[in-house]
Amino acid sequence: MPVQLHFDETDLLRCRFAVSPLWETQAAVRVLGRPERQGYHLPWLRRIRDGAAGLSLEPLWLLMREGGHSPDFFCPPPIGPLATFEEEIAGVRAVDPALAREDMVAALADRPGVMDSAAGRALLADPARTVQELADLLERAWRVLIEPHWPRLRALLEADVAFHSRRLAAVGFERLLGELSPQLSWADSTLTIAPTRARHSRVLGGQGLVLMPSVFAWPDAVGGFEDPWQPAVIYPARGIGGLWTEPGGSTPHVLARLLGRARADVLCALDEPAGTGALARRLGLAQSSMSAHLSVLRAAGLLTSHRYGHQVLYERTPLGIALAVVPRHDTPQ
C-alpha cells in the first residue's frame, strides 16, 4: 500500500530540510520495542541499557503499531530547521487535547481490542492529562536515550542535510527523492512512498514538505502527517553503518608517513561530512588540535568546508578522496 503526497507548483518552492531531536527520541523508543530494528544500534543499546530499564515505555508502545497509524501530535515536523528538544516538547504539551484524543483513537483503532482494553481506555479517558503524561515520558526518554549521544547524532544528521541540499541543487527534486530512499518515487506531481503497510493520501495545498533524515527510522522511509501538521517525509540518514563505531587502525601506513598519523586519521575519518567537535570525539583528540589539523588539510587542498546552522562541516575534496582510498593492505616499511 502506498503513501501519496500530491504537490502543486507552490509546494515545490516550500520544500525544506529539518533535523528533529523529538523525532529521534520517539523513533529510538520504537527501536527499543522492536529487536528486528536494532542491528545497527547494538553499541548504543549497550550504552543505554541500564537507563532504559528504568523507563516505563508501554503507553508509547501501545500507540506505535508497526505499519499502522501513529499519533502525529507527539512527533510533529519541527517548525524550524534546527529546533531544540525543549522547543519541540513545548509544542507537544500545548496540543489541543481534543485533537490528541482523535489522533490516539486512530492509532488504537488499528489494533483490534486495544481501544477497549484497560490501558486503551485510560489513555482516552482524560486526553489533557494523557498529553502531559506522554510529554513527560518522551522527555525522560530524551534524557536517557538520546541527549547523551545527541552531539554525535546531530553531527551525522546535519551532515546528511548539507550533502542532500547540495544534491538538490545539482540534480533536482525528482532525482533527489530516489537518492534519499528507494521507497520514494515521483510521477505526475505526486510523491509516492511504497511499499508501506499504511495507506495515506494528502494534497499538500501550498504547505510544502519537510524532509527529515533519521538515524532510528532505518531502513524505512516514513511519510504522511494529517492536518494541522505540515506534511513530512522521514528518510534513513547516510552513514549510520559507522555511527557507533570507534576509531580503528584503518588509516593506510603510507598515508600516515606522508601526512603524519593524526592528520591521516582525520582525512580517513571523513567518509561523511563532519564538524570539528564530532571528529574530535571520534578520534579522541582535543578540539583545538582537531581545528589545527583541519586547517592544515584544508590549506593543502584536501578538505573543503561550509557552514550549516551552528557548525562548520568539513569534507574531502577530490584530491583528499584520492589520497584517503589508497590501498589499505600497505605495511610499515
Phi and psi in degrees as GROMACS dihedral restraints (atoms count N, CA, C in turn):
[ dihedral_restraints ]
;  ai    aj    ak    al  type     phi  dphi    fc
    3     4     5     6     1  -101.6    20    10
    4     5     6     7     1   159.8    20    10
    6     7     8     9     1  -106.7    20    10
    7     8     9    10     1   129.0    20    10
    9    10    11    12     1  -126.3    20    10
   10    11    12    13     1   130.3    20    10
   12    13    14    15     1  -118.5    20    10
   13    14    15    16     1   122.3    20    10
   15    16    17    18     1  -101.7    20    10
   16    17    18    19     1   122.6    20    10
   18    19    20    21     1  -101.0    20    10
   19    20    21    22     1   154.4    20    10
   21    22    23    24     1  -119.5    20    10
   22    23    24    25     1  -177.9    20    10
   24    25    26    27     1   -63.2    20    10
   25    26    27    28     1   -30.1    20    10
   27    28    29    30     1   -73.5    20    10
   28    29    30    31     1   -30.1    20    10
   30    31    32    33     1   -62.9    20    10
   31    32    33    34     1   -38.3    20    10
   33    34    35    36     1   -64.1    20    10
   34    35    36    37     1   -27.7    20    10
   36    37    38    39     1   -80.1    20    10
   37    38    39    40     1   -10.1    20    10
   39    40    41    42     1  -119.5    20    10
   40    41    42    43     1    28.7    20    10
   42    43    44    45     1   -88.0    20    10
   43    44    45    46     1   138.5    20    10
   45    46    47    48     1  -148.9    20    10
   46    47    48    49     1   160.7    20    10
   48    49    50    51     1   -97.7    20    10
   49    50    51    52     1   154.5    20    10
   51    52    53    54     1  -154.2    20    10
   52    53    54    55     1   156.6    20    10
   54    55    56    57     1  -118.3    20    10
   55    56    57    58     1   133.8    20    10
   57    58    59    60     1  -128.7    20    10
   58    59    60    61     1   108.0    20    10
   60    61    62    63     1   -65.0    20    10
   61    62    63    64     1   -29.8    20    10
   63    64    65    66     1   -67.7    20    10
   64    65    66    67     1   -42.8    20    10
   66    67    68    69     1   -59.7    20    10
   67    68    69    70     1   -45.8    20    10
   69    70    71    72     1   -61.5    20    10
   70    71    72    73     1   -34.0    20    10
   72    73    74    75     1   -64.5    20    10
   73    74    75    76     1   -51.3    20    10
   75    76    77    78     1   -70.1    20    10
   76    77    78    79     1   -30.4    20    10
   78    79    80    81     1   -68.0    20    10
   79    80    81    82     1   -36.3    20    10
   81    82    83    84     1   -64.8    20    10
   82    83    84    85     1   -37.7    20    10
   84    85    86    87     1   -59.7    20    10
   85    86    87    88     1   -41.4    20    10
   87    88    89    90     1   -60.8    20    10
   88    89    90    91     1   -45.6    20    10
   90    91    92    93     1   -59.9    20    10
   91    92    93    94     1   -40.1    20    10
   93    94    95    96     1   -59.5    20    10
   94    95    96    97     1   -31.7    20    10
   96    97    98    99     1   -89.8    20    10
   97    98    99   100     1    -0.4    20    10
   99   100   101   102     1  -135.4    20    10
  100   101   102   103     1    94.0    20    10
  102   103   104   105     1   -55.5    20    10
  103   104   105   106     1   -30.3    20    10
  105   106   107   108     1   -67.8    20    10
  106   107   108   109     1   -14.6    20    10
  108   109   110   111     1   -98.4    20    10
  109   110   111   112     1     5.1    20    10
  111   112   113   114     1   -95.9    20    10
  112   113   114   115     1    -2.2    20    10
  114   115   116   117     1   -53.8    20    10
  115   116   117   118     1   -49.6    20    10
  117   118   119   120     1   -72.3    20    10
  118   119   120   121     1   -14.7    20    10
  120   121   122   123     1  -112.9    20    10
  121   122   123   124     1    18.9    20    10
  123   124   125   126     1   -59.9    20    10
  124   125   126   127     1   -41.8    20    10
  126   127   128   129     1   -60.5    20    10
  127   128   129   130     1   -38.7    20    10
  129   130   131   132     1   -64.7    20    10
  130   131   132   133     1   -42.8    20    10
  132   133   134   135     1   -60.4    20    10
  133   134   135   136     1   -38.5    20    10
  135   136   137   138     1   -65.4    20    10
  136   137   138   139     1   -36.7    20    10
  138   139   140   141     1   -72.0    20    10
  139   140   141   142     1   -32.0    20    10
  141   142   143   144     1  -101.8    20    10
  142   143   144   145     1     5.4    20    10
  144   145   146   147     1   -55.5    20    10
  145   146   147   148     1   -50.3    20    10
  147   148   149   150     1   -65.6    20    10
  148   149   150   151     1   -44.0    20    10
  150   151   152   153     1   -66.0    20    10
  151   152   153   154     1   -40.6    20    10
  153   154   155   156     1   -64.9    20    10
  154   155   156   157     1   -29.2    20    10
  156   157   158   159     1   -63.3    20    10
  157   158   159   160     1   -22.7    20    10
  159   160   161   162     1   -91.2    20    10
  160   161   162   163     1     2.0    20    10
  162   163   164   165     1   -96.1    20    10
  163   164   165   166     1   134.7    20    10
  165   166   167   168     1  -101.5    20    10
  166   167   168   169     1    91.3    20    10
  168   169   170   171     1   -94.2    20    10
  169   170   171   172     1     4.4    20    10
  171   172   173   174     1   -56.4    20    10
  172   173   174   175     1   -40.8    20    10
  174   175   176   177     1   -60.7    20    10
  175   176   177   178     1   -35.6    20    10
  177   178   179   180     1   -72.1    20    10
  178   179   180   181     1   -45.4    20    10
  180   181   182   183     1   -59.8    20    10
  181   182   183   184     1   -34.0    20    10
  183   184   185   186     1   -60.6    20    10
  184   185   186   187     1   -30.8    20    10
  186   187   188   189     1   -95.0    20    10
  187   188   189   190     1     0.7    20    10
  189   190   191   192     1  -112.1    20    10
  190   191   192   193     1    62.5    20    10
  192   193   194   195     1   -69.8    20    10
  193   194   195   196     1   131.9    20    10
  195   196   197   198     1   -64.0    20    10
  196   197   198   199     1   122.1    20    10
  198   199   200   201     1    82.0    20    10
  199   200   201   202     1    -8.4    20    10
  201   202   203   204     1  -103.9    20    10
  202   203   204   205     1  -170.4    20    10
  204   205   206   207     1   -72.7    20    10
  205   206   207   208     1   133.2    20    10
  207   208   209   210     1  -115.3    20    10
  208   209   210   211     1   143.8    20    10
  210   211   212   213     1   -57.3    20    10
  211   212   213   214     1   131.1    20    10
  213   214   215   216     1   -75.8    20    10
  214   215   216   217     1   -25.8    20    10
  216   217   218   219     1   -70.6    20    10
  217   218   219   220     1   -23.4    20    10
  219   220   221   222     1   -98.2    20    10
  220   221   222   223     1     9.2    20    10
  222   223   224   225     1  -152.2    20    10
  223   224   225   226     1    52.1    20    10
  225   226   227   228     1   -70.5    20    10
  226   227   228   229     1   154.5    20    10
  228   229   230   231     1   -57.5    20    10
  229   230   231   232     1   137.3    20    10
  231   232   233   234     1   -68.5    20    10
  232   233   234   235     1   149.8    20    10
  234   235   236   237     1   -68.2    20    10
  235   236   237   238     1   -40.6    20    10
  237   238   239   240     1  -112.8    20    10
  238   239   240   241     1   169.2    20    10
  240   241   242   243     1   -72.3    20    10
  241   242   243   244     1   -21.3    20    10
  243   244   245   246     1  -132.8    20    10
  244   245   246   247     1    49.8    20    10
  246   247   248   249     1   -66.4    20    10
  247   248   249   250     1   145.6    20    10
  249   250   251   252     1   -86.1    20    10
  250   251   252   253     1   162.5    20    10
  252   253   254   255     1   -61.1    20    10
  253   254   255   256     1   -40.6    20    10
  255   256   257   258     1   -60.4    20    10
  256   257   258   259     1   -40.3    20    10
  258   259   260   261     1   -66.1    20    10
  259   260   261   262     1   -41.3    20    10
  261   262   263   264     1   -70.7    20    10
  262   263   264   265     1   -42.4    20    10
  264   265   266   267     1   -70.2    20    10
  265   266   267   268     1   -27.8    20    10
  267   268   269   270     1   -63.3    20    10
  268   269   270   271     1   -36.4    20    10
  270   271   272   273     1   -64.9    20    10
  271   272   273   274     1   -37.8    20    10
  273   274   275   276     1   -64.0    20    10
  274   275   276   277     1   -44.9    20    10
  276   277   278   279     1   -63.7    20    10
  277   278   279   280     1   -26.3    20    10
  279   280   281   282     1   -91.3    20    10
  280   281   282   283     1     1.9    20    10
  282   283   284   285     1   -66.1    20    10
  283   284   285   286     1   147.6    20    10
  285   286   287   288     1   -64.5    20    10
  286   287   288   289     1   122.0    20    10
  288   289   290   291     1   -57.1    20    10
  289   290   291   292     1   -33.8    20    10
  291   292   293   294     1   -65.6    20    10
  292   293   294   295     1   -40.2    20    10
  294   295   296   297     1   -65.5    20    10
  295   296   297   298     1   -42.0    20    10
  297   298   299   300     1   -62.2    20    10
  298   299   300   301     1   -41.8    20    10
  300   301   302   303     1   -63.4    20    10
  301   302   303   304     1   -43.0    20    10
  303   304   305   306     1   -59.5    20    10
  304   305   306   307     1   -41.3    20    10
  306   307   308   309     1   -64.0    20    10
  307   308   309   310     1   -42.9    20    10
  309   310   311   312     1   -68.6    20    10
  310   311   312   313     1   -37.4    20    10
  312   313   314   315     1   -59.8    20    10
  313   314   315   316     1   -43.5    20    10
  315   316   317   318     1   -62.3    20    10
  316   317   318   319     1   -38.2    20    10
  318   319   320   321     1   -70.1    20    10
  319   320   321   322     1   -44.8    20    10
  321   322   323   324     1   -70.1    20    10
  322   323   324   325     1   -30.1    20    10
  324   325   326   327     1   -65.4    20    10
  325   326   327   328     1   -21.6    20    10
  327   328   329   330     1   -76.4    20    10
  328   329   330   331     1    -5.7    20    10
  330   331   332   333     1  -123.6    20    10
  331   332   333   334     1   101.7    20    10
  333   334   335   336     1   -53.3    20    10
  334   335   336   337     1   129.7    20    10
  336   337   338   339     1    84.7    20    10
  337   338   339   340     1   -15.0    20    10
  339   340   341   342     1   -72.4    20    10
  340   341   342   343     1   -37.7    20    10
  342   343   344   345     1   -62.1    20    10
  343   344   345   346     1   -31.3    20    10
  345   346   347   348     1   -92.3    20    10
  346   347   348   349     1     1.5    20    10
  348   349   350   351     1   -76.4    20    10
  349   350   351   352     1   165.8    20    10
  351   352   353   354     1   -60.8    20    10
  352   353   354   355     1   -40.5    20    10
  354   355   356   357     1   -67.3    20    10
  355   356   357   358     1   -40.4    20    10
  357   358   359   360     1   -66.3    20    10
  358   359   360   361     1   -43.3    20    10
  360   361   362   363     1   -63.4    20    10
  361   362   363   364     1   -36.8    20    10
  363   364   365   366     1   -64.5    20    10
  364   365   366   367     1   -38.2    20    10
  366   367   368   369     1   -64.1    20    10
  367   368   369   370     1   -37.6    20    10
  369   370   371   372     1   -89.9    20    10
  370   371   372   373     1   -16.1    20    10
  372   373   374   375     1   -64.0    20    10
  373   374   375   376     1   -40.8    20    10
  375   376   377   378     1  -137.5    20    10
  376   377   378   379     1    83.1    20    10
  378   379   380   381     1   -61.2    20    10
  379   380   381   382     1   -31.4    20    10
  381   382   383   384     1   -63.5    20    10
  382   383   384   385     1   -44.4    20    10
  384   385   386   387     1   -66.4    20    10
  385   386   387   388     1   -41.2    20    10
  387   388   389   390     1   -61.5    20    10
  388   389   390   391     1   -41.1    20    10
  390   391   392   393     1   -57.4    20    10
  391   392   393   394     1   -46.2    20    10
  393   394   395   396     1   -68.0    20    10
  394   395   396   397     1   -38.3    20    10
  396   397   398   399     1   -67.2    20    10
  397   398   399   400     1   -40.3    20    10
  399   400   401   402     1   -67.2    20    10
  400   401   402   403     1   -37.8    20    10
  402   403   404   405     1   -64.0    20    10
  403   404   405   406     1   -41.3    20    10
  405   406   407   408     1   -60.6    20    10
  406   407   408   409     1   -42.6    20    10
  408   409   410   411     1   -67.2    20    10
  409   410   411   412     1   -40.9    20    10
  411   412   413   414     1   -62.9    20    10
  412   413   414   415     1   -37.9    20    10
  414   415   416   417     1   -66.8    20    10
  415   416   417   418     1   -39.4    20    10
  417   418   419   420     1   -65.6    20    10
  418   419   420   421     1   -39.1    20    10
  420   421   422   423     1   -63.8    20    10
  421   422   423   424     1   -39.9    20    10
  423   424   425   426     1   -58.7    20    10
  424   425   426   427     1   -47.5    20    10
  426   427   428   429     1   -62.2    20    10
  427   428   429   430     1   -36.4    20    10
  429   430   431   432     1   -90.5    20    10
  430   431   432   433     1   -45.1    20    10
  432   433   434   435     1   -90.0    20    10
  433   434   435   436     1   -34.8    20    10
  435   436   437   438     1  -117.3    20    10
  436   437   438   439     1   -46.9    20    10
  438   439   440   441     1   -53.7    20    10
  439   440   441   442     1   -43.2    20    10
  441   442   443   444     1   -63.0    20    10
  442   443   444   445     1   -22.2    20    10
  444   445   446   447     1  -110.8    20    10
  445   446   447   448     1     4.6    20    10
  447   448   449   450     1   -61.8    20    10
  448   449   450   451     1   -39.2    20    10
  450   451   452   453     1   -56.1    20    10
  451   452   453   454     1   -41.9    20    10
  453   454   455   456     1   -66.9    20    10
  454   455   456   457     1   -45.7    20    10
  456   457   458   459     1   -65.1    20    10
  457   458   459   460     1   -46.9    20    10
  459   460   461   462     1   -61.0    20    10
  460   461   462   463     1   -40.3    20    10
  462   463   464   465     1   -60.3    20    10
  463   464   465   466     1   -43.0    20    10
  465   466   467   468     1   -68.0    20    10
  466   467   468   469     1   -42.0    20    10
  468   469   470   471     1   -65.6    20    10
  469   470   471   472     1   -42.8    20    10
  471   472   473   474     1   -68.6    20    10
  472   473   474   475     1   -34.5    20    10
  474   475   476   477     1   -64.6    20    10
  475   476   477   478     1   -37.9    20    10
  477   478   479   480     1   -62.6    20    10
  478   479   480   481     1   -45.2    20    10
  480   481   482   483     1   -61.7    20    10
  481   482   483   484     1   -43.5    20    10
  483   484   485   486     1   -61.5    20    10
  484   485   486   487     1   -43.4    20    10
  486   487   488   489     1   -63.8    20    10
  487   488   489   490     1   -49.3    20    10
  489   490   491   492     1   -74.2    20    10
  490   491   492   493     1   -24.6    20    10
  492   493   494   495     1   -63.6    20    10
  493   494   495   496     1   -40.6    20    10
  495   496   497   498     1   -69.8    20    10
  496   497   498   499     1   -36.7    20    10
  498   499   500   501     1   -65.4    20    10
  499   500   501   502     1   -36.4    20    10
  501   502   503   504     1   -59.1    20    10
  502   503   504   505     1   -44.4    20    10
  504   505   506   507     1   -66.4    20    10
  505   506   507   508     1   -31.3    20    10
  507   508   509   510     1   -84.3    20    10
  508   509   510   511     1   -38.7    20    10
  510   511   512   513     1  -119.6    20    10
  511   512   513   514     1   -10.6    20    10
  513   514   515   516     1    88.3    20    10
  514   515   516   517     1   167.3    20    10
  516   517   518   519     1   -67.2    20    10
  517   518   519   520     1   -43.3    20    10
  519   520   521   522     1   -61.3    20    10
  520   521   522   523     1   -48.7    20    10
  522   523   524   525     1   -69.7    20    10
  523   524   525   526     1   -34.3    20    10
  525   526   527   528     1   -58.7    20    10
  526   527   528   529     1   -40.9    20    10
  528   529   530   531     1   -57.0    20    10
  529   530   531   532     1   -44.7    20    10
  531   532   533   534     1   -64.8    20    10
  532   533   534   535     1   -27.5    20    10
  534   535   536   537     1   -77.2    20    10
  535   536   537   538     1   -30.0    20    10
  537   538   539   540     1   -67.0    20    10
  538   539   540   541     1   -41.1    20    10
  540   541   542   543     1  -165.7    20    10
  541   542   543   544     1   139.6    20    10
  543   544   545   546     1   -66.2    20    10
  544   545   546   547     1   -10.8    20    10
  546   547   548   549     1   -79.7    20    10
  547   548   549   550     1   -11.9    20    10
  549   550   551   552     1   -99.4    20    10
  550   551   552   553     1   135.3    20    10
  552   553   554   555     1  -143.9    20    10
  553   554   555   556     1   162.7    20    10
  555   556   557   558     1  -134.6    20    10
  556   557   558   559     1   129.0    20    10
  558   559   560   561     1  -160.6    20    10
  559   560   561   562     1   138.4    20    10
  561   562   563   564     1    52.5    20    10
  562   563   564   565     1    46.0    20    10
  564   565   566   567     1    61.1    20    10
  565   566   567   568     1    25.1    20    10
  567   568   569   570     1  -126.6    20    10
  568   569   570   571     1   129.2    20    10
  570   571   572   573     1   -93.2    20    10
  571   572   573   574     1   124.9    20    10
  573   574   575   576     1  -115.8    20    10
  574   575   576   577     1   134.6    20    10
  576   577   578   579     1  -110.9    20    10
  577   578   579   580     1   115.8    20    10
  579   580   581   582     1  -156.5    20    10
  580   581   582   583     1   148.2    20    10
  582   583   584   585     1   -81.0    20    10
  583   584   585   586     1   149.4    20    10
  585   586   587   588     1  -138.8    20    10
  586   587   588   589     1   167.2    20    10
  588   589   590   591     1   -90.3    20    10
  589   590   591   592     1    -5.8    20    10
  591   592   593   594     1  -105.2    20    10
  592   593   594   595     1   154.5    20    10
  594   595   596   597     1  -118.4    20    10
  595   596   597   598     1   125.8    20    10
  597   598   599   600     1  -154.0    20    10
  598   599   600   601     1   137.4    20    10
  600   601   602   603     1  -139.1    20    10
  601   602   603   604     1   134.5    20    10
  603   604   605   606     1  -146.8    20    10
  604   605   606   607     1   134.8    20    10
  606   607   608   609     1   -88.5    20    10
  607   608   609   610     1   121.2    20    10
  609   610   611   612     1   -67.5    20    10
  610   611   612   613     1   -35.9    20    10
  612   613   614   615     1    62.3    20    10
  613   614   615   616     1    36.6    20    10
  615   616   617   618     1    88.4    20    10
  616   617   618   619     1    -0.9    20    10
  618   619   620   621     1   -77.7    20    10
  619   620   621   622     1   -17.8    20    10
  621   622   623   624     1    75.3    20    10
  622   623   624   625     1  -168.3    20    10
  624   625   626   627     1  -140.1    20    10
  625   626   627   628     1   139.8    20    10
  627   628   629   630     1  -100.4    20    10
  628   629   630   631     1   127.7    20    10
  630   631   632   633     1  -105.7    20    10
  631   632   633   634     1   121.1    20    10
  633   634   635   636     1  -125.7    20    10
  634   635   636   637     1   119.2    20    10
  636   637   638   639     1   -73.0    20    10
  637   638   639   640     1   150.0    20    10
  639   640   641   642     1  -141.1    20    10
  640   641   642   643     1   137.9    20    10
  642   643   644   645     1   -76.1    20    10
  643   644   645   646     1   -43.5    20    10
  645   646   647   648     1   -92.7    20    10
  646   647   648   649     1    -2.0    20    10
  648   649   650   651     1   -78.9    20    10
  649   650   651   652     1   -19.7    20    10
  651   652   653   654     1   -47.7    20    10
  652   653   654   655     1   139.5    20    10
  654   655   656   657     1   -97.6    20    10
  655   656   657   658     1     8.8    20    10
  657   658   659   660     1   -97.1    20    10
  658   659   660   661     1   151.4    20    10
  660   661   662   663     1   -91.1    20    10
  661   662   663   664     1   141.6    20    10
  663   664   665   666     1  -126.7    20    10
  664   665   666   667     1   138.0    20    10
  666   667   668   669     1  -149.0    20    10
  667   668   669   670     1   169.2    20    10
  669   670   671   672     1   130.8    20    10
  670   671   672   673     1  -120.3    20    10
  672   673   674   675     1    76.2    20    10
  673   674   675   676     1   124.9    20    10
  675   676   677   678     1   -90.4    20    10
  676   677   678   679     1   164.7    20    10
  678   679   680   681     1   -56.6    20    10
  679   680   681   682     1   141.8    20    10
  681   682   683   684     1   -92.8    20    10
  682   683   684   685     1    11.0    20    10
  684   685   686   687     1   -79.9    20    10
  685   686   687   688     1   144.6    20    10
  687   688   689   690     1   -66.5    20    10
  688   689   690   691     1   138.4    20    10
  690   691   692   693     1   -59.2    20    10
  691   692   693   694     1   145.6    20    10
  693   694   695   696     1  -149.4    20    10
  694   695   696   697     1   154.9    20    10
  696   697   698   699     1  -128.3    20    10
  697   698   699   700     1   127.3    20    10
  699   700   701   702     1  -106.9    20    10
  700   701   702   703     1   131.7    20    10
  702   703   704   705     1  -131.6    20    10
  703   704   705   706     1   157.2    20    10
  705   706   707   708     1   -67.0    20    10
  706   707   708   709     1   130.2    20    10
  708   709   710   711     1   -70.5    20    10
  709   710   711   712     1   151.4    20    10
  711   712   713   714     1   -72.2    20    10
  712   713   714   715     1   146.0    20    10
  714   715   716   717     1    85.8    20    10
  715   716   717   718     1    11.4    20    10
  717   718   719   720     1   -71.5    20    10
  718   719   720   721     1   -18.5    20    10
  720   721   722   723     1   -59.7    20    10
  721   722   723   724     1   -32.1    20    10
  723   724   725   726     1  -106.3    20    10
  724   725   726   727     1    12.1    20    10
  726   727   728   729     1   -59.4    20    10
  727   728   729   730     1   -44.2    20    10
  729   730   731   732     1  -100.0    20    10
  730   731   732   733     1     2.6    20    10
  732   733   734   735     1   -77.0    20    10
  733   734   735   736     1   147.5    20    10
  735   736   737   738     1   -95.4    20    10
  736   737   738   739     1   158.8    20    10
  738   739   740   741     1   -58.7    20    10
  739   740   741   742     1   137.9    20    10
  741   742   743   744     1  -118.6    20    10
  742   743   744   745     1  -177.0    20    10
  744   745   746   747     1   -91.2    20    10
  745   746   747   748     1    51.7    20    10
  747   748   749   750     1   -99.3    20    10
  748   749   750   751     1     0.6    20    10
  750   751   752   753     1   -71.7    20    10
  751   752   753   754     1   125.5    20    10
  753   754   755   756     1   -58.0    20    10
  754   755   756   757     1   137.2    20    10
  756   757   758   759     1   -62.5    20    10
  757   758   759   760     1   -39.3    20    10
  759   760   761   762     1   -64.3    20    10
  760   761   762   763     1   -34.4    20    10
  762   763   764   765     1   -70.2    20    10
  763   764   765   766     1   -37.6    20    10
  765   766   767   768     1   -63.6    20    10
  766   767   768   769     1   -36.5    20    10
  768   769   770   771     1   -66.4    20    10
  769   770   771   772     1   -34.7    20    10
  771   772   773   774     1   -75.1    20    10
  772   773   774   775     1   -46.8    20    10
  774   775   776   777     1  -103.3    20    10
  775   776   777   778     1   -16.2    20    10
  777   778   779   780     1    95.1    20    10
  778   779   780   781     1   144.2    20    10
  780   781   782   783     1   -57.2    20    10
  781   782   783   784     1   -45.9    20    10
  783   784   785   786     1   -64.3    20    10
  784   785   786   787     1   -46.4    20    10
  786   787   788   789     1   -70.0    20    10
  787   788   789   790     1   -34.4    20    10
  789   790   791   792     1   -64.9    20    10
  790   791   792   793     1   -40.5    20    10
  792   793   794   795     1   -60.9    20    10
  793   794   795   796     1   -41.9    20    10
  795   796   797   798     1   -61.3    20    10
  796   797   798   799     1   -47.5    20    10
  798   799   800   801     1   -61.4    20    10
  799   800   801   802     1   -42.5    20    10
  801   802   803   804     1   -72.8    20    10
  802   803   804   805     1   -24.0    20    10
  804   805   806   807     1   -75.0    20    10
  805   806   807   808     1   -13.7    20    10
  807   808   809   810     1   -91.3    20    10
  808   809   810   811     1    50.2    20    10
  810   811   812   813     1   -64.6    20    10
  811   812   813   814     1   -28.5    20    10
  813   814   815   816     1  -126.2    20    10
  814   815   816   817     1   150.4    20    10
  816   817   818   819     1   -54.9    20    10
  817   818   819   820     1   143.2    20    10
  819   820   821   822     1  -153.8    20    10
  820   821   822   823     1   158.7    20    10
  822   823   824   825     1   -96.0    20    10
  823   824   825   826     1   172.4    20    10
  825   826   827   828     1   -58.4    20    10
  826   827   828   829     1   -48.1    20    10
  828   829   830   831     1   -62.6    20    10
  829   830   831   832     1   -44.0    20    10
  831   832   833   834     1   -63.0    20    10
  832   833   834   835     1   -42.9    20    10
  834   835   836   837     1   -66.4    20    10
  835   836   837   838     1   -40.3    20    10
  837   838   839   840     1   -61.3    20    10
  838   839   840   841     1   -43.7    20    10
  840   841   842   843     1   -65.1    20    10
  841   842   843   844     1   -41.3    20    10
  843   844   845   846     1   -64.5    20    10
  844   845   846   847     1   -38.8    20    10
  846   847   848   849     1  -100.7    20    10
  847   848   849   850     1    -0.8    20    10
  849   850   851   852     1    69.3    20    10
  850   851   852   853     1    36.5    20    10
  852   853   854   855     1  -113.9    20    10
  853   854   855   856     1   156.7    20    10
  855   856   857   858     1   -68.4    20    10
  856   857   858   859     1   148.4    20    10
  858   859   860   861     1   -61.7    20    10
  859   860   861   862     1   -35.0    20    10
  861   862   863   864     1   -64.2    20    10
  862   863   864   865     1   -41.3    20    10
  864   865   866   867     1   -65.9    20    10
  865   866   867   868     1   -41.8    20    10
  867   868   869   870     1   -62.1    20    10
  868   869   870   871     1   -42.2    20    10
  870   871   872   873     1   -59.8    20    10
  871   872   873   874     1   -40.7    20    10
  873   874   875   876     1   -65.6    20    10
  874   875   876   877     1   -43.6    20    10
  876   877   878   879     1   -64.0    20    10
  877   878   879   880     1   -42.6    20    10
  879   880   881   882     1   -63.4    20    10
  880   881   882   883     1   -40.1    20    10
  882   883   884   885     1   -62.2    20    10
  883   884   885   886     1   -42.6    20    10
  885   886   887   888     1   -66.0    20    10
  886   887   888   889     1   -44.5    20    10
  888   889   890   891     1   -64.7    20    10
  889   890   891   892     1   -37.8    20    10
  891   892   893   894     1   -67.7    20    10
  892   893   894   895     1   -42.8    20    10
  894   895   896   897     1   -62.8    20    10
  895   896   897   898     1   -28.7    20    10
  897   898   899   900     1   -82.8    20    10
  898   899   900   901     1    -0.9    20    10
  900   901   902   903     1    83.0    20    10
  901   902   903   904     1    14.2    20    10
  903   904   905   906     1   -93.5    20    10
  904   905   906   907     1   -19.2    20    10
  906   907   908   909     1  -131.3    20    10
  907   908   909   910     1   155.4    20    10
  909   910   911   912     1  -126.8    20    10
  910   911   912   913     1   162.2    20    10
  912   913   914   915     1  -139.3    20    10
  913   914   915   916     1   154.9    20    10
  915   916   917   918     1  -155.1    20    10
  916   917   918   919     1   153.6    20    10
  918   919   920   921     1   -91.1    20    10
  919   920   921   922     1   135.8    20    10
  921   922   923   924     1  -133.7    20    10
  922   923   924   925     1   115.7    20    10
  924   925   926   927     1    60.0    20    10
  925   926   927   928     1  -122.4    20    10
  927   928   929   930     1   -90.2    20    10
  928   929   930   931     1    -2.9    20    10
  930   931   932   933     1  -133.1    20    10
  931   932   933   934     1   161.8    20    10
  933   934   935   936     1   -99.9    20    10
  934   935   936   937     1   127.8    20    10
  936   937   938   939     1  -103.3    20    10
  937   938   939   940     1   139.0    20    10
  939   940   941   942     1  -112.1    20    10
  940   941   942   943     1   144.7    20    10
  942   943   944   945     1  -147.9    20    10
  943   944   945   946     1   160.9    20    10
  945   946   947   948     1   -74.6    20    10
  946   947   948   949     1   142.0    20    10
  948   949   950   951     1   -79.0    20    10
  949   950   951   952     1   170.9    20    10
  951   952   953   954     1   -53.9    20    10
  952   953   954   955     1   -38.6    20    10
  954   955   956   957     1   -65.6    20    10
  955   956   957   958     1   -42.6    20    10
  957   958   959   960     1   -62.2    20    10
  958   959   960   961     1   -39.6    20    10
  960   961   962   963     1   -61.8    20    10
  961   962   963   964     1   -45.2    20    10
  963   964   965   966     1   -60.1    20    10
  964   965   966   967     1   -40.7    20    10
  966   967   968   969     1   -70.7    20    10
  967   968   969   970     1   -37.0    20    10
  969   970   971   972     1   -72.6    20    10
  970   971   972   973     1   -19.6    20    10
  972   973   974   975     1  -106.1    20    10
  973   974   975   976     1    22.1    20    10
  975   976   977   978     1   -61.2    20    10
  976   977   978   979     1   155.2    20    10
  978   979   980   981     1   -52.7    20    10
  979   980   981   982     1   135.5    20    10
  981   982   983   984     1   -87.9    20    10
  982   983   984   985     1     4.6    20    10
  984   985   986   987     1   -95.6    20    10
  985   986   987   988     1     8.2    20    10
  987   988   989   990     1   -65.9    20    10
  988   989   990   991     1   152.9    20    10
  990   991   992   993     1  -123.0    20    10
  991   992   993   994     1   154.1    20    10
  993   994   995   996     1   -59.0    20    10
  994   995   996   997     1   142.3    20    10
